[in-house]
Amino acid sequence: MNNQKEALLTTAGSRRSQTTWLCVVVATLIACTALPAVAAGGQAIAHNTPSYVSTAKNLGTEDPSKTMEVSIWLQPHNRAEMDALARQLYDRTSANYRQFLNRAQIATRFAPTAEEAKTVQQFFESHNLNVLRVGPNNFYVRARGTVGDVETAFHVQLNNYQVGAKVIRANASDPYVDGAAAPLVRSVSGLDTGTYEHPLMAQSASLPKGTPAAVPFATSSNFFSSICFPGTVRETFSTDNLGVLPIGTYSGNLLNLQTLTSDGCAYTPGPIQTAYNLTGLYGEGFNGAGQTVVILDWCGSPTIQKDANAFSAKFGLPLLTSSNFSIIYTPTASDCEAEDPEINIDVEWAHAIAPGANIVLVVPPSASFQDVNEGEYFAVNYDLGNSFSGSYSSVEAFTPASELDNENLISEIAAISGISTNFATGDDGDYTSFGIPAAVGAPADSPWATAVGGVSLSLNSDNTIAWQAGWGNNQVLLTEEGEIFDPPLSFGFIGGAGGGQSNCAVQDSSGDCLGGFPKPAFQKALPGKYRQLPDVSWLADPYTGVAILISVPGQVPEQVWLVYGGTSVATPMFSGLWAIANEEAGVPLGQAAQYLYSLPAGAINDVVPVSSPTDVVASIQELTGTNKYNASAVLGGAPPPRVISAIWNYAALEDTTLVISFGTDCSTLPSTDFDGNSCNTPAALHTNVGWDNVTGVGTPNGQAFADSFAATVKK
C-alpha cells in the first residue's frame, strides 16, 4: 500500500505543490563566484539574503543584460518613539489612547526626509539606475536598471536557484551600499524574486493523488444546500461491485458534496449572516455604511465588478457601482489581468458580510514582496480604509528578515494610523508536512497585524451553528472504482489553518532562525515569548466552503459557481465585520487584535474540540475473515482524542468513496509516516478551550461583537 500511496501522491502533484517550492531545498554547495569589489565608506545591509541560497542548487548567474527593478527602504526617524507611541495608542490608561495620527503627523515625526530620499536617488543614478518613483512620505525609492548594474551598485552576485519546482533569482550575499546613502538604507527589496501565495483551496474535485481543483457547478433548481452533514449512511462495496471479496462495509457521518444529481453543500450569504448573528446588526442599522474595506490582490480581474454584481443580485445584496467600489493600480494597470478566484472570494465575501461598506481593490502588478509591500504601504499611507484585508502569506522561515521587517513596519504605521491590517495565516498548518521545522505565515506574524485563522462549520436546518471545529482535514481512500483498500489508504494531512509561534523573524547572517517577533502585550497571557498566531478565525474549510461566482472565458455560460475555502475566505469576512465594528464605534478602532483578547462574554464563540458518536468505521470481509477498523484506525491510527469524520462519495468516479476528517490541523498518521506533526503529539496544532493555535480566541458572534465596541465608546 505504501508504494501505491507514493504513486498516487506524485501523480499530478499534491495540494501542497503551491507552496512546497518555499521549503524543498537541495543540499548543493554554491559555486564560488567573484563579486564586485566593495568600496570604502559604506556598509552591508544585513539579513537581506533568502535562507535557501545556502542550500539550494545554484543554476548559474542571472543574465546581466536583463532589466529589473529594485527598491531601497529608508530608515524611519525616531523608531523608539514610534514603538512607544504605538503601544500608548492601545493603552486605555494613556492620554494617547486612540489618538491616531494622520499622514502629515506621521511624516513630521517618523518619515525619512526629502533630502534623505534625494541622497538615495543620487546613489541609484550614480550607478546607472533610473529612478522610477519616491514612495509616499519618502519611505522608499524605486529604480530600474540592468542586472549587471544592480550587481555593481550593491556588490552582489545574482544567481538563479532551483527551489523545489521553481527557479528563483536571488542575491548570493547581503547587499552593500557605499557613500552617503549607506546609513539611510533599511533594506533592499527586489534583489530576489520571492513571492507571496494566496492561501485558498477549492472544494476538491479530484482524489488525493491530484491537486484539488475547482469544478463549475451546473446549478440545480435547489442551488447549494447549507446542510453539509445531512445524517449518517451505511454503504457496502465489493470488488468491481460484483460481490467478489473483499467486501467493505462503511458507516458513519455523510459529507454532502456535489453528486451527479445534487450541487451539494456550499454556504451562501444568508446562512452565514444567520449563523454568525449578523442579521441582528443589520436590523440595528449597522452594515458597514461610511466605512471602507481595502482589499489587496495582485494582477487584477477584468470581470470582478460584473461577477460581484451577479453574485449580489443572486443574494439580494447592494450592487457595486462607482460610488461604493473602486480599483487602484499601484502604480499602473497590470498586464496580467485574468480570472482569479482569490479576487472573487475577497470582494464577494467582504461585501456579503458588510454590504453597506465601500470596497477599494488595490492591485499591484505582481505577487513579489517588493510590489505587494509597496501596494500595502500605498493603502496605509493614503488611509484608504480602516480595515485592510490581505489574503496572502509566505513562510516566515523562507522570507528574508529584511522583508519581514518591512511588513512589520507597514503594519505598525497602519496601527498608529487607526487601520487594522488583517492577514490570512495560511492553509498548510504548521508547514511540517513539507519536511521542515514548524513555521508560521507572514505578514500575519507581525505583532501589529491581526492574524486570521480558520474553522470548519456545520449548520442546523435553521442555519444556526451545529458545530465548529478548528480547520484541518485529513483524507482517506476507502474504495476506488471498485477496488477495496484493506486497510483504508490514508493520505494524511491535506490542509488546515496556519498557526503557532513566530520563530524566524530574527535571523543570522546565513538566514538561520534565531527567534520570532516579540509577543505583544495583548497576548501576555499566552504561552511562549514570541508572537502567537492566529488572533481570531472564521470559516475556511473548503469541504464546508463558500460559493463564489466567477467568469471563466470559454465556459458556457461564462459565469460559473465554484466552492472555495482557505484562510483567504476567513480574512475578507473578518475584515468586513471589522468595518462594521468601526461604524458602530463611530471612531477608528485601529488594530483589531488589540481588542480581541479582552472582549466581553458572548462577543466571541470559543471553538473547542468536537467529536461525533457516528464517526466513520469500516468492516472488510476477506477470505481469511473480517477486519474491523474503528474510527481512529480508519484515519490512520493517530487522530486527536476528539475529531469528526465523514464519508464522501466521490461523484467523478463510480464506486469511489473517501473519508474526510475535521478538527485535525495535523496528521492522523503516526509520526513514522513523515507527514508532518502527528495529531497525537504535543507539538501538533490543536484546538483547545480558550485561545488556541488553530482558531485564536474563536469566531466572532457578529451582533455582540460589534455592539461591544459601541459600549466601549459610550464609556
Number of C-alpha atoms within 10 A of each C-alpha: 12 10 8 11 15 12 12 17 18 13 12 13 15 18 21 18 15 14 21 20 17 23 21 18 18 17 11 12 12 16 10 7 12 8 14 13 10 17 12 9 10 15 17 19 20 18 23 27 26 25 23 27 27 20 17 21 21 22 15 15 16 17 13 15 11 11 13 17 19 21 24 25 22 24 19 20 16 12 14 11 12 18 14 10 19 22 20 18 23 23 16 10 9 13 10 15 15 21 17 22 18 14 17 11 12 18 19 12 15 19 21 21 17 13 10 18 24 15 17 26 23 17 20 26 16 11 15 17 22 17 20 14 15 19 18 16 18 21 23 24 22 24 21 20 20 18 21 18 20 26 20 18 22 24 22 24 24 23 22 23 26 22 22 18 13 12 17 21 23 23 25 27 23 22 23 21 24 18 14 15 21 19 15 18 22 20 23 28 24 21 28 23 16 21 19 21 16 25 25 23 28 22 25 20 18 16 22 26 19 18 22 19 17 17 16 16 17 13 12 10 8 9 15 23 18 25 24 22 20 17 13 15 15 14 13 15 25 20 19 17 16 10 11 12 16 21 24 25 17 20 19 23 23 23 25 24 25 21 13 9 8 19 19 19 24 27 24 20 21 16 21 22 19 16 21 23 18 24 19 15 21 17 10 11 12 25 26 26 18 16 25 27 29 31 28 27 27 27 22 27 22 14 17 21 19 16 21 25 19 19 25 21 12 12 13 14 20 15 18 21 11 9 8 17 17 15 17 17 18 19 15 10 15 16 10 13 15 15 18 19 23 24 24 23 28 28 29 30 28 28 29 28 29 29 24 23 26 26 26 21 24 24 27 26 21 18 20 19 23 25 20 25 19 24 23 26 21 19 24 26 21 12 19 19 22 28 35 32 30 27 32 27 24 24 23 24 30 20 25 24 26 23 25 22 19 22 24 22 18 22 27 24 22 29 28 26 28 26 26 30 30 29 31 34 41 33 32 29 34 31 27 20 23 20 14 13 13 22 22 29 33 28 33 36 35 30 26 29 28 31 33 38 39 37 32 24 26 21 21 16 13 12 18 16 16 14 16 24 27 36 36 30 28 27 25 25 24 28 23 18 14 19 18 25 19 21 18 22 22 26 22 28 28 25 27 35 35 34 35 26 25 29 23 25 28 21 21 14 14 16 23 18 18 11 16 22 21 19 19 17 14 16 20 13 9 14 11 13 17 22 25 29 29 32 29 29 30 27 29 32 32 25 28 28 26 28 23 24 24 27 23 17 11 8 10 9 10 10 19 18 20 21 27 28 27 36 34 32 31 30 34 34 26 29 33 32 27 29 34 34 29 25 23 24 19 13 15 22 28 25 28 26 23 23 13 21 19 11 15 12 10 14 20 20 18 22 24 21 21 17 17 13 10 17 22 28 23 24 18 23 18 14 8 7 9 13 13 17 20 13 21 19 19 27 28 23 18 20 27 22 11 14 20 23 28 25 29 23 22 22 17 13 13 14 21 20 23 21 29 24 25 28 29 35 35 36 37 32 26 19 15 8 14 15 20 26 28 28 25 19 16 9 13 22 28 25 27 18 11 14 22 25 26 36 33 28 25 31 26 23 17 27 23 20 27 24 18 18 22 17 11 10 12 7 5
